[in-house]
Amino acid sequence: MASPDPPETSPWRVAAAGFIGTAIEYYDFFIFGTAAALVFGKAFFPDLSPTSALLASFATFAVAFIARPLGAVFFGHFGDRLGRKTMLVASLLTMGLATVGVGLLPGYQAIGLWAPALLVLLRLAQGIGLGGEFGGAMIMMTEHAPARRRGFFAALPQLGPPVGLALSSVTFLLITLVMSPAGFEAWGWRVPFLASALLVVVGLYVRLSISESAVFRAVTRRREQARVPLVELLRTQLGRLLLASGPSLLSSMLFFLITTYALSYGTSVLGVSRPLMLVVVIVVVIVNALVTVPLGAASDRIGRRRMVLWGVVGSAVWAVPMFWLVHTRSVVLIALAFSIGIAIYSMIFAPLGAYLPELFTTRTRYTGTSVAFNLGAMCGGALAPTVATQLGAATGNAWWALSGYVVVVSLIALVGVLKLPETHHSSLGPTDSHVGSTAA
């Protein structure tokens, strides 16, 4: 006799597990970005000019985005074969160990070229871990949520990135306020990385307490898992996979321009103090957190595709006034410009928690969601700080260059969104007969 299924975990408990896990993983991810903008140039690339050191630091930041699709394929394969829960625990461990490793890594003065080389390897491990994290968290929530409230519940784990970023910014702000600049550059920047170990223990405890979704258990009971999910996905839904990466491309680019590149741009180009720019970032992520869940819930009523479409168009429209306001050097106007920008970004990002899983079949959902999300994040988020820095160097830090960058990426994303279907009334099941293919 087959063993009975475990009781279905409450959607609220799954949402809590998803939120805590993504917040911790994005805290780990963002403290690297913050440190890259503020201190890695001096710690790991001291022989380079200030601009070259900054570009090298952002390059190590970008390495994780290159690794994220690899993590998406790896964790997606086993997530579709063995289970979502197991892979979420593994991804959290991968990220946590890599983050603590960065905190323990000696600088260039101690071990020479080994320091930046090991920094790149640890950043690769972070990217692989995050590549399996976000898609898995979105899927677990979407498959556990009531059919007509998937947008609302899937938006709850979406709070992880802004909360993780806020936590990382607050941590760095407190350290910079209580320590001298010399102490911060010597060892203070390591504290946020080492503190990650305690957060990971909490995340593991929570994630081990939830069950697999009934939808996935039905697939495993029938032994209908895809033999090689990526191959099946490329054979049956390649067009949809490529189109679905468009919203992630734009949202990742916007997020890292506003939250990561802004720190370097504000301090080195505009002359705003480091603590004030950290305060701006904290204000921005608070706005992000406040609007995410309402926008996710709204997608249950008006549709995921329509909400994302509004966000894409809004990004192109706001790109010009946003960077013009930033160039006034007024901290209030900078915070206002980026707060409106992050609200528009949230119109794209908040519905993705439910939209991406709804676009793919249960047999390939982990792989499809993770690869689409991380492929867009690689092309958008990885390049954003580097492209922005190079545009600034080429144009004398003209504000219109950054605006043009956002407009071009918005147009690329628009093409993808216009070709995707609406999914908010679809039902998820073992066969997923509602999911069709989309031509590239």
PEFENJO-V447474 format. One record per backbone hydrogen bond with DSSP energy under -0.5 kcal/mol. CO is the residue of the C=O (numbers start at 1). NH is the residue of the N-H. Records with the same first field share a line. If there is no record, write none. Layout:
CO=NH / NH
This chain:
10=14
11=15
12=16
13=17
14=18
15=19
16=20
17=21
18=22
19=23
20=24
21=25
22=26
23=27
24=28
25=29
26=30
27=31
28=32
29=33
30=34
31=35
32=36
33=37
34=38
35=39 / 40
39=42 / 43
40=44 / 45
41=45
43=108
45=48
49=53
50=54
51=55
52=56
53=57
54=58
55=59
56=60
57=61
58=62
59=63
60=64
61=64
62=65 / 66
63=67
64=68
65=69
67=71
68=72
69=73
70=74
71=75
72=76
73=77
74=78
75=79
76=80
77=81
78=82 / 83
83=87
84=88
85=89
86=90
87=91
88=92
89=93
90=94
91=95
92=96
93=97
94=98
95=99
96=100
97=101
98=102
99=103
100=104
101=105
102=105
107=110 / 111
108=112
111=114
112=115 / 116
113=117
114=118
115=119
116=120
117=121
118=122
119=123
120=124
121=125
122=126
123=127
124=128
125=129
126=130
127=131
128=132
129=132 / 133
130=134
132=136
133=137
134=138
135=139
136=140
137=141
138=142
139=143
140=144
141=145
146=149
147=150
149=153
150=154
151=155
152=156
153=156 / 157
154=158
156=159
157=160
158=162
159=163
160=164
161=165
162=166
163=167
164=168
165=169
166=170
167=171
168=172
169=173
170=174
171=175
172=176
173=177
174=178
175=179
180=184
181=185
182=186
183=187 / 188
184=189
187=190
188=191
190=194
191=195
192=196
193=196
194=197
195=198 / 199
196=200
197=201
198=202
199=203
200=204
201=205
202=206
203=207
204=208
206=209
207=210
213=217
214=218
215=219
216=220
217=221
218=222
219=224
220=223
228=231 / 232
229=233
230=234
231=235
232=236
233=237
234=238
237=241
238=242
239=243
240=244
241=245
242=245
243=246
244=248
245=249
246=250
247=251
248=252
249=253
250=254
251=255
252=256
253=257
254=258
255=259
256=260 / 261
257=262
260=263 / 264
261=265
262=266
263=267
264=268 / 269
265=269 / 270
266=272
273=277
274=278
275=279
276=280
277=281
278=282
279=283
280=284
281=285
282=286
283=287
284=288
285=289
286=290
287=291
288=292
289=293
291=295
292=296
293=297
294=298
295=299
296=300
297=300 / 301
298=301 / 302
299=303
303=307
304=308
305=309
306=310
307=311
308=312
309=313
310=314
311=315
312=316
313=317
314=318
315=319
317=321
318=322
319=323
320=324
321=325
322=326
323=327
325=328
326=329
329=331
330=334
331=335
332=336
333=337
334=338
335=339
336=340
337=341
338=342
339=343
340=344
341=345
342=346
343=347
344=347 / 348
345=348 / 349
346=350
348=352
349=352 / 353
350=353
351=354 / 355
352=356
354=358
355=359
356=359
357=360
361=364 / 365
362=365
364=368
365=369
366=370
367=371
368=372
369=373
370=374
371=375
372=376
373=377
374=378
375=379
376=380
377=381 / 382
380=384
381=385
383=387
384=388
385=389
386=390
387=391
388=392
389=393
390=394
391=395
392=396 / 397
398=401 / 402
399=403
400=404
401=405
402=406
403=407
404=408
405=409
406=410
407=411
408=412
409=413
410=414
411=415
412=416
413=417
414=418
415=419
416=419 / 420
417=420
423=426
432=435
434=436
